[in-house]
Amino acid sequence: MGLLDNLERGIEKAVRGAFSGRGGSLGPVEIATAVRRHMDRESKTIAEGQNLAPNLYKIRLAGEDFAEAKKYGVTLAEELCEEILRHAESQGYTLLGPVKATFVKNTELKRGQLSIESRTDRDPQSSPIAPHESSPAAGPSAGAPLPSTMAQPRVAPRAAPAPAPAPQAEPAASLEYEERSYPVRPDSTVIGRSTSADVTVPDTGVSRKHVEIFRAGGTWYARDLGSTNGSYVDGEQLTGDQPKVQLTDGALISLGNARLRFRLS
């Protein structure tokens, strides 16, 4: 009951009453149980001692259950993503990319019924999706998910030729984590366990929003966001007396069991 207890403290605290138990309607625990069972069925052995589980989930709900879920926006999907991460860790499953959960309406389902589709994608468009109303895709009883709307990368306009040399641009920053590189925005880049963080670190020792990277006056800093287990830069802890630490090229950021390398280029 450990996982169900965690789920009830997480999901039901945020969405208590979303599924009120009227006439066989689905509750958050039932949804999470169905997703965990689906993960177990769909996990595949890809190497000796290594099992791969899907990281993208589409949960279809009947109209009445969907209408209740829709009231709570992205909260329900985000908490379900947290439960997927916990189950993957407890079962030793490998996830090749960030976890994403999408709720859609299916008018063919009766209240209390659901169906789940899943797949694996190394680099899905980020963040869990709130339940979205959608127009029929193949007839009056078919519901199709509304794709997430992602902001396109902003591209600076090319400067017009000038007689004098243009000022030297500030060096770009990035974070190296598990053989991948993540760009860092100058205004604010948040690292944490939540799938809504800019850089998601699926480690139980990492808080949902753990540490922030930002630039001020041409200098890069790391700032702890009130994490449970603390943040360290090159072994130096970010504390209340020293909430931020300057970052230089190659600085090692430690949070939980995760290690990220800060790079300037």
Secondary structure, 3 states (H helix, E strand, C coil): CHHHHHHHHHHHHHHCCCCCCCCCCCCHHHHHHHHHHHHHHHCEEEECCEEECCCEEEEEECHHHHHHHHCCCHHHHHHHHHHHHHHHHHHCEECCCCCEEEEEECCCCCCCCEEEEEECCCCCCCCCECCCCCCCCCCCCCCCCCCCCCCCCCCCCCCCCCCCCCCCCCCCEEEEECCEEEEECCCCEEEECCCCCCEECCCCCCCCCCEEEEEECCEEEEEECCCCCCEEECCEECCCCCCEEEECCCCEEEECCEEEEEEEC
